[in-house]
Amino acid sequence: MSKYSKVIAAVVATVLAAILAAMTGDNTISSTEWVNVAILGVGAVGTYFGPNVPGAVYTKSILAVLTAVLTVLVSAIVGGISTTEWLQIALAALGALGVYQLKNVDGNTNLSYTGTVGVS
């Protein structure tokens, strides 16, 4: 694991959501699907800049969950949820789970920070 494991999970979810939107449904990316990709991208940036310290162990996970919730809201509010949008929502949820579950390892102290309180 690296100290960027959580942000890598968020970036992978973003890239997969964009690829998925281009390759499923009508093979074009709708404006709603682009908004979902943009939300996931902003979530990845938030995950990168979120603190990685024992006192704020849930910050990155909370940002990832909020990103997934926004993805659901945009899809639901704008004309219903298509199959492609359901798949993007699933990727957002899996990205949030990855951010929560993966450990970031600080190379300077060799400590691992997880999504739970305490240092493992």
Secondary structure, 3 states (H helix, E strand, C coil): CCCCHHHHHHHHHHHHHHHHHHHCCCCCCCHHHHHHHHHHHHHHHHHHHCCCCHHHCCHHHHHHHHHHHHHHHHHHHCCCCCHHHHHHHHHHHHHHHHHHHCCEEECCCCEEECCCCCEC
